[in-house]
Amino acid sequence: MKRLLIAASAAAMATALPALAQTVTNATFVNGLTLSGGALDLSTGSDFDRRVGYFSDIYYDRARNEWWGLSDRGPGGGTLSYETRVQRFTLDVDVNSGAIGNFQVVQTLKFTDNGQSFNGLAPTTPSVLGRSFDPEGFVINPVTGNLLVSDEYGPSLKEFDRSGNLVRSYATPVNMLPQVSGTVNYNAAPPTLTSGREPNRGLEALAISPDGRYAYAVLQNGTVQDGWTAANRGLYSRIVKYDTATGQAVGQYAYRLESSAQGRGISALVALGNDKFMILERNNRGIGVGATLASPDKNVFMIDLGGAADVTGVNLPATGTVAGAVSKGAKVIDLDANTLAALGNKSPEKWEGLAVGPRLANGQYLLLAGTDNDYSVTQNGTGTQFDAYLRFADADPYASSIQCPAGQTVNCFLTANSGTAATLSADFQLLPGVLHAYVATIDGYVSPVPEPLTALLMLSGLLALGLAAKRRR
């Protein structure tokens, strides 16, 4: 009987998948939150180590009604020991308006391998990745419930169980491995690096198909052999399709950026079903630690992988057209169009998280976008770390900011002149994390398929209702 129910549930879910083309329309800003840059997670250790690293990615697990926010390799840019982690959080959502509030971290989960933590420190031996890990993309496989996390160092895709323990590492395509004349080197940068992903430009975004069969990871920018020059990066990035059953890459697809200037790259990918996705593309301008304020440009687009050509064995050009490139559709959201008074009505630099949230009473969906605040930490030329405090009412908050030794509020100085001492006042703050809530119509949206047990319970309930109705007749 159980086998019959599982088969029936699978058939029922398959027939329930919409055949419509997925479209996202009428995306409208609702409200936003600024989250304290000094907030602490639920791990142990110093306050500096526990400082919440916001939203390298966001994922909404609708089967459990859970929100997850990914922290990256930690403060220090790979120079400080930091046990990498993900935060589960709660969020109040108004089911009528989509307005959000009351953000709370309720679980801090660290990534481990046989009891040893993955760490944000860069590899100590250039040819050995070890447990160096810079998490950037996060999803939950709806079939197994396991966590998938993409990383920039490898670039890696790893699978963890619900306790954060490593289940397996997916195979990294050879053309993405960082190499110097054929020898793997995780620490080299171009032009010394002759092929593979650039440093800090690895697998930045991650999505999973609604049936859990495929994961899609995106390089922030293309590989070195995809048109990199000393003057500029190439126009194309790569979307890599992985089979979650085998852990092998089964396709790579060329995605054309709006431009290759101003550090532009990919930050998030969200599956909508039937090879349709939303993709977040941004430059490196706006309010951020060390960022240029002027001309921020962050947008969410619709894309379609249906019909895209596999470019696994192809070096992509720096410019021009690529036959069979990913089809890029309409702009869904301009993330710079709506700003918050708490940030002086200025746009943040690093929009990196994006998720489709719960369905609202009117049939629209909540879209949640979030920023990476880099722990509000910077460093000098010798690698010494400093907290950056900004006053957002200023014309250029970072240019007028104050820096203090990491974890301290004394011995501070002006960012613009490190020889000039400065005293913190209440109007200077650590860079916050930011969440924006939007509502949108998503026609044909395919929700992730529940885990088999969940589906079985759902179907069992439906069958029980049917039997009860039959008895009443």
N, C-alpha and C positions, 0 to 999 in steps of 0.2 A: 504493500500500500504506500509506504514512504517513497519508494522508487517511482511509483506512478505519480505521486503528488509533485515530486521534484521535476519530472519530465513535463507534467502538465503546467507547472509554474513557469518553466523555461519557455514553453510554447506560448503561454499567456503573455509573458513579458515581451516576447519577440513580436507578437501581433500587435502589442500596444505601442510599439515604437512608431512615432509619426513619420510619414513618408514625405511631408512637406519640406520645401527648401527652408533652411533656417535663415531668418532675417531678424536683425535688431533695429528697432525704430523708436522714435520718440523718447530718446534718453534725456532725462530731465534731472538737473541737480536738485537735491532736497535739502541736505544740511551737511555739516562737517564737524569733526572733533579734532582738537589738538590734545595730544597725550604727553604727559610730563616726560621730559628727557631724563629725569632722575628717578623714574619709577623702577622698582626692583621686581625681579622674577621670583619664583618660589624655590629656587635652588639654594645651596648653602655656599658660604664663602664671604669675601669682602663685598661691600656695597658696590665697589667699582666692577667687580666680576659679575655681580648679579644685575647690573643695569640692563634694562630691557633693550634689546636690539630689535627695532621695529621692522616689520613688513618687507623683507626681501621677497616674500611671496605671501599670498593669502589663499586659503582654501576653505570652502564650506562643504562639510560632509552632511548632505541632506538626509541620509539614512539615519543619522544619529542627532541631527540638529546641532552640530558642533562646528565652531569656528577655530581655525588654526592660523597662526602667524609665525612665519619662519624668520629666525635670526641668522645672520651670516657668520663669517669667521671670527667676529668679535672686534673689539677696539684694537687699534695698533696696526691694522693693515697687514696682518700675517706675521708681525714681529713679537706679539705677546701670546703666552699660553692662554687658550680659551677653549673650554669643552663645549663643542657645538651643540645646539639645542633648538627645539621648536616650542612655541608657547600655544597652549590651548586657551582660548578666551571666550567669554560670554559678552553678548551685546544685546541691549534692548532694541527691538525693531517694532515700530508702529505698523501694524498690519494694514492700516488704511492709507497712511501717507508715505511709508517707507523711511521715516525719520529714525535716526539711530541715536543711542545714548548709553551711558553707564557701562563703558568698557572695563572689563575686569579679567586679569590673568588668573586662571583657575588650575592650570597644570603646566609645569615646566618639565619637558622630556628631553633628556640628553641622548645623543647617538653613541652607541658602544659596539665593540667587536670583542667577544669573549671576555667581557668585563673591563676592557680598556677603552677609554673614551676617544672618539675622533676629536681632533684638535685643529683649531684655526691657524696654528703655526705653519708657515710655509715649509716644504720639504727640506730637511737638513742635508740630505744627500741628493744632488740634482737628478740622479737617475732613478731614485726610489721614492714613490709616492707615500708609502706607509699609511699612516692614519691621518695624514693632512687632509683637511676637508673644509671647503668653503661653500656652504649650502646656499643655493639661490632659487631653486624651484621646488615646489612641494605639491603632491597630490596624494589621495588615498585611493587604492584600488578598490572599486566597489564590490568586486567578487570575493577577494581574500580579506579585505580590511587592512592590509599591510600599507605602510607608508613608503612612498617613492620620493627620493630627494636627489635633485641634480646639483652638480658641483662645478666650480670653475677651475680648480687646480688640475684635475685629471686630464681632460674634463670627464667627470664620472657620473653615472647614474646608479644609485644604490637603493636596495630594498630593505626595510626594517620592519620588525614586528611591532605590535602595539605597545611594547615595553621599551622600544628604541634599540633593540638588539639587531645586529646585522643579520639578514637572511641570505643575501647574495649581492654581488656586484655585477652589473650588466657589462657586456663587452664594449669597450671604447673603440669606435672605428679607427683604423690605422691612420687615415688622412687627417684625423683631428688630434692625434697624439703630438705633443710638442717635441720637436726633434731638431737637433743640430747636425746637419749632414748625415742623417740616418740614425743618430743616437738619441734616445729619449733624454730630454733635459727639461724638468718641470720648472726650473728657475730662470731659464734664458728668455731674453726678449729679442725681437727683431731689431736690427738685421742679423744679429748672431743666430737667432732662431730662424731656421730656414723652412720649416713646415709645421702645420698643426695650429692649434688655438693660440691666440695671443694671451699673455698674462692678464688676468682680471677681465677676460673677454670669453670665458668658457660657457658652459651650459647654464645660461641665465634664466631661462623660462621653461616651464614644464606643464603639460596637460595630459589627460588620459581620456581615452574613448569611453563613451557611456557604458559599454559592455565590459570594460576593463581589459580588452584584448590587446590594445596598443597604447604605448606611451609616446608622447611627442616632446622632444627636448630641443631647445633652440639656442644656438650660439649667439651671444650678444652681438658679435660681428663675425664675418667670415674668417676662414683660416688665413694664415700668412700667405699661402699660395693662391688665395682668392683675391688677388689684386692689391695686396698691401704694398705701399711705398713709404719712404721716409716722410713724404709730404702729406700723405692721406691714406686712409683705409679704403678698401673696395666698397662698392655700393651694395653688395649682396651678402646676406647671411644664409645660414643653413638650418632648416628644420629637419631633425633626425627622427625617424619613425622606428620604434623598438617593438618587437614582439614580446609581450610580458610572459609568455609561456617559456620561451627559450632564452630571454635576456640578450638576444642578438638584434643589431640594427638591420632593418629590412628595407630601408629607403632613406634618401636624403633629397631635400627639395630646396630650390633656390628662392629666397625671399628678397625682394628689392626694397631697400630703405628709401625714404624720401630724399635723403642726401647722405653724404659721408662726412660732413663737417660737424664741428662742435661736439665731438664725442658721441654722435648719435648711434643708437643701437636698440636692441630688443630687450624688454624687461619682463614681460609676462605674456602667457598664452592661456586661453580658456576654451575648452571644447564645448561646442554647441550641438554636435551630432552630425552624422553624414558628411564627414570631412570639412565641416564648417567650424571656424574658430573666430574668436576675438584676439587681437594681438596688440600689445602696448608698445609703442615706439616713442623714444624720447631723446632729447639732447641733454647735455650736462650743464645747462644754465638754470638759474633760479636761486632761491635761498638754500644754501648748503654750506657745509664746512669746507672752505677753500674754493667754492664755486663762483663763477662769474654770474652776476645777478641778471644782466640784461638779456632779453630775447629768449625766455624759456619757451620750449615747444614740445609738448607732450600730448600724444593723441592715441586713441584706440580706434583700430580699423577692423572691419570684417575681412576675412580671407577664406579662400576655398582651395583645398588641396586636391579636390577631384580633378583629374586630368593633368596634374602637375607631373613633370618628367623627373625620373630618378637621376640625380647628378652625383651619385656616389663616386664614380670614377672620373669626374670632370673637375678641372680647376676653373673656377668662375672668373669672369673678367672684372676689371676694376670699374668699368662703366659699360654703357651700351645695353643691349637687350640679350636675354637668355631665352632660347626656345623652351617652352614648357615651364616657365617660371610660375610660382604660386600666383593665383589670381587674387588681386587685391581690390576690395570693394570700397564701399562708402566709409567715411569717417563716422564713427559712432559717438565718440566723446572727445571734446577738447578739454583736457584736464586743467588747462590754464585759464579757462573762461570764467571759472568761479573761484573766488579766493575768500579767505577768512580774516576777519578783523584782528583776531589774535596773532596773525602773522603780518600785520600791517598791510593786509590785502595784497600780498605778494605770493607768487607761486613757488612751491618747493622745487628743489632740483631733482630729487630722486623718487619719482613715482615708479614703484616696482611691483606692487601687489595688486591683483585684480581677481575678482571672483563673482560668480552668479550666486546670489543668496536665495532666501526663501521667496516663494510666490506670495503675492499680496492679495488682499481681499478682492481687488478689482481685476485680477488675472495678470497684472504686470509682475515683473520680477525686480527685486533689489539687486543692484550692482554695487559692489563695494570696492573702492580703490584705496590703496595705502602707500605710504612713503617709507623709505629706508632713511633713518636719520643718522647713520654712521656712528651711533652711540655718542654723538656730539663730541668726537675726539679727533684731534689732529696731531701731527708730529713734526719735529724740526729735522734738519738735515742729518743729525746723528741718531735719529730714531727715538728721541725722548718724547714721551706722550704728554699731551696737554688737553684739558677740557676746554671747549670753546663755548663762551657765554655770549649770547646775542641780544640786542635790543631791537625788537622788530619794528618799532616806530621810526627808526632811523632810515635814511634814504637807501643805504646799503648796509644791512645789518651785519654782514660778515666783515666788511671793511672797517667798521667801527667796533668790532667785537673785542672782548677781553679773553685772554687765555690764562689758565691756572694749571699748575702741575696736576696730573691726572689724579682724581679723587680728593683734591684739596680745594679750599677756597681762599687760601692765603698765598703770598708770593706771586701775585698775578701781575700781568703786564698787558699793554696794548698790542693787539695783533699787528697793527700798522707800524709799531715801533717797539720791538722787544726790549729795548733799553729803558722804556718809560713804564714805571710802576703804575698799577691801577688797582682800585678798590671796587669790589663788586657791590652793586646796589640792587634793590629788589626788582628793578625793571630789566635787568640782564638775566636771561634764562638759557639753560641748555636747549639745544635744538630739539623740538618735540617730534614725535611721530604724528602723522596726520591721516585721518580717515575721511573720505568723501562718500556720501550715499547718493546714488542715482536710482531712479526708477525707469524701467524701459519695457517696451513690448517685445517679446521674443517669440515670434511665430515658429512653430514646429520644433521648439526646444526639446531635446532628448535628455531627460534626466539620467544620471548614472543608475545602472541596474542595481537593485539591492543585493546583498550577499545571499547565497542560496538558502540559508536558514531563515533569514528575514523574509525572503520571497515565499518560502514554504509556509511560514506562519501566516503571512498575508493571505495566501491562497486557501490555507486550511480554514481561516476565518470566513472567507467568502463561501467556501463549500458548506460550512456549518450553517451559515445564514440561509443558504439555498435549501438545505435539508429541513431546517426549521420551518421555512415558508411552505415547503412541500407538505410537511406534517399538518400544518394549519389548514391546508386545502383539503 
